[in-house]
Amino acid sequence: MFYAYIIRSEMDYSKFYYGSTDNLRRRIRDHNSGKNLTTKDSKPWKLIWYGGFANEGEAREFERYLKTASGKAFARKRLISDFV
């Protein structure tokens, strides 16, 4: 199973990160331990949404979509509306 996910900074609630992985627990631990250069300055991070995909390509494709302007608008309206 592969996952696309959205995390939010507990330090700055306006910061979100969109990613994909095959091991969600390990990836969240990596974000919170500072192993990801993009997210290390805004830790700790909290997982607020994830979706499962049958293969890595689909998960990465959805991650790329979430990082676009229309993907962010979709995420705000449909996936994380309780958090924004």
Phi and psi in degrees as GROMACS dihedral restraints (atoms count N, CA, C in turn):
[ dihedral_restraints ]
;  ai    aj    ak    al  type     phi  dphi    fc
    3     4     5     6     1  -122.3    20    10
    4     5     6     7     1   152.6    20    10
    6     7     8     9     1  -131.1    20    10
    7     8     9    10     1   142.6    20    10
    9    10    11    12     1  -105.1    20    10
   10    11    12    13     1   145.1    20    10
   12    13    14    15     1  -147.7    20    10
   13    14    15    16     1   161.7    20    10
   15    16    17    18     1  -129.4    20    10
   16    17    18    19     1   129.6    20    10
   18    19    20    21     1  -120.8    20    10
   19    20    21    22     1   155.5    20    10
   21    22    23    24     1  -125.0    20    10
   22    23    24    25     1   140.1    20    10
   24    25    26    27     1   -69.3    20    10
   25    26    27    28     1   131.5    20    10
   27    28    29    30     1   -79.1    20    10
   28    29    30    31     1   -14.8    20    10
   30    31    32    33     1   -87.1    20    10
   31    32    33    34     1   -35.5    20    10
   33    34    35    36     1  -139.4    20    10
   34    35    36    37     1    99.7    20    10
   36    37    38    39     1   -62.0    20    10
   37    38    39    40     1   -12.6    20    10
   39    40    41    42     1   -83.8    20    10
   40    41    42    43     1    -7.2    20    10
   42    43    44    45     1   -99.3    20    10
   43    44    45    46     1   126.5    20    10
   45    46    47    48     1  -122.9    20    10
   46    47    48    49     1   152.9    20    10
   48    49    50    51     1  -131.5    20    10
   49    50    51    52     1   136.6    20    10
   51    52    53    54     1  -113.7    20    10
   52    53    54    55     1   128.9    20    10
   54    55    56    57     1  -148.6    20    10
   55    56    57    58     1  -179.3    20    10
   57    58    59    60     1  -144.8    20    10
   58    59    60    61     1   154.6    20    10
   60    61    62    63     1  -166.4    20    10
   61    62    63    64     1   167.3    20    10
   63    64    65    66     1  -104.7    20    10
   64    65    66    67     1    -4.8    20    10
   66    67    68    69     1  -139.7    20    10
   67    68    69    70     1    92.0    20    10
   69    70    71    72     1   -64.0    20    10
   70    71    72    73     1   -44.7    20    10
   72    73    74    75     1   -61.1    20    10
   73    74    75    76     1   -45.8    20    10
   75    76    77    78     1   -63.4    20    10
   76    77    78    79     1   -40.6    20    10
   78    79    80    81     1   -65.4    20    10
   79    80    81    82     1   -40.2    20    10
   81    82    83    84     1   -66.3    20    10
   82    83    84    85     1   -41.1    20    10
   84    85    86    87     1   -58.5    20    10
   85    86    87    88     1   -42.9    20    10
   87    88    89    90     1   -60.8    20    10
   88    89    90    91     1   -43.4    20    10
   90    91    92    93     1   -61.0    20    10
   91    92    93    94     1   -42.9    20    10
   93    94    95    96     1   -78.8    20    10
   94    95    96    97     1   -16.4    20    10
   96    97    98    99     1   -95.1    20    10
   97    98    99   100     1    -1.7    20    10
   99   100   101   102     1    88.6    20    10
  100   101   102   103     1    12.5    20    10
  102   103   104   105     1   -75.3    20    10
  103   104   105   106     1   -15.1    20    10
  105   106   107   108     1  -102.9    20    10
  106   107   108   109     1   118.8    20    10
  108   109   110   111     1   -62.0    20    10
  109   110   111   112     1   -33.7    20    10
  111   112   113   114     1   -68.6    20    10
  112   113   114   115     1   -33.1    20    10
  114   115   116   117     1  -107.9    20    10
  115   116   117   118     1    -5.0    20    10
  117   118   119   120     1   -65.8    20    10
  118   119   120   121     1   -28.4    20    10
  120   121   122   123     1   -82.4    20    10
  121   122   123   124     1    -7.7    20    10
  123   124   125   126     1  -120.4    20    10
  124   125   126   127     1    19.1    20    10
  126   127   128   129     1   -75.2    20    10
  127   128   129   130     1   156.9    20    10
  129   130   131   132     1   -81.7    20    10
  130   131   132   133     1   158.1    20    10
  132   133   134   135     1  -114.2    20    10
  133   134   135   136     1   147.8    20    10
  135   136   137   138     1  -123.4    20    10
  136   137   138   139     1   132.5    20    10
  138   139   140   141     1   -70.4    20    10
  139   140   141   142     1   124.5    20    10
  141   142   143   144     1  -116.9    20    10
  142   143   144   145     1   -16.4    20    10
  144   145   146   147     1  -159.5    20    10
  145   146   147   148     1   143.9    20    10
  147   148   149   150     1  -149.6    20    10
  148   149   150   151     1   152.9    20    10
  150   151   152   153     1  -132.9    20    10
  151   152   153   154     1   140.7    20    10
  153   154   155   156     1   -93.7    20    10
  154   155   156   157     1   142.9    20    10
  156   157   158   159     1  -132.9    20    10
  157   158   159   160     1   150.8    20    10
  159   160   161   162     1   -69.8    20    10
  160   161   162   163     1   -29.6    20    10
  162   163   164   165     1  -143.2    20    10
  163   164   165   166     1   165.4    20    10
  165   166   167   168     1   -63.3    20    10
  166   167   168   169     1   -38.2    20    10
  168   169   170   171     1   -60.7    20    10
  169   170   171   172     1   -42.2    20    10
  171   172   173   174     1   -66.3    20    10
  172   173   174   175     1   -40.9    20    10
  174   175   176   177     1   -64.8    20    10
  175   176   177   178     1   -43.9    20    10
  177   178   179   180     1   -67.5    20    10
  178   179   180   181     1   -36.8    20    10
  180   181   182   183     1   -63.4    20    10
  181   182   183   184     1   -42.2    20    10
  183   184   185   186     1   -68.9    20    10
  184   185   186   187     1   -37.6    20    10
  186   187   188   189     1   -59.0    20    10
  187   188   189   190     1   -47.3    20    10
  189   190   191   192     1   -60.0    20    10
  190   191   192   193     1   -40.6    20    10
  192   193   194   195     1   -62.2    20    10
  193   194   195   196     1   -44.8    20    10
  195   196   197   198     1   -60.6    20    10
  196   197   198   199     1   -26.0    20    10
  198   199   200   201     1   -83.5    20    10
  199   200   201   202     1    -5.8    20    10
  201   202   203   204     1   -85.2    20    10
  202   203   204   205     1   166.4    20    10
  204   205   206   207     1   -61.2    20    10
  205   206   207   208     1   -44.0    20    10
  207   208   209   210     1   -70.0    20    10
  208   209   210   211     1   -32.8    20    10
  210   211   212   213     1   -66.9    20    10
  211   212   213   214     1   -40.0    20    10
  213   214   215   216     1   -65.8    20    10
  214   215   216   217     1   -39.7    20    10
  216   217   218   219     1   -64.1    20    10
  217   218   219   220     1   -42.6    20    10
  219   220   221   222     1   -60.6    20    10
  220   221   222   223     1   -45.8    20    10
  222   223   224   225     1   -61.7    20    10
  223   224   225   226     1   -45.3    20    10
  225   226   227   228     1   -61.2    20    10
  226   227   228   229     1   -39.6    20    10
  228   229   230   231     1   -80.8    20    10
  229   230   231   232     1   -39.0    20    10
  231   232   233   234     1  -109.5    20    10
  232   233   234   235     1   -27.3    20    10
  234   235   236   237     1  -107.5    20    10
  235   236   237   238     1   -37.1    20    10
  237   238   239   240     1  -128.4    20    10
  238   239   240   241     1    25.9    20    10
  240   241   242   243     1   -57.8    20    10
  241   242   243   244     1   -28.2    20    10
  243   244   245   246     1   -75.1    20    10
  244   245   246   247     1   -11.0    20    10
  246   247   248   249     1  -109.8    20    10
  247   248   249   250     1    -6.6    20    10
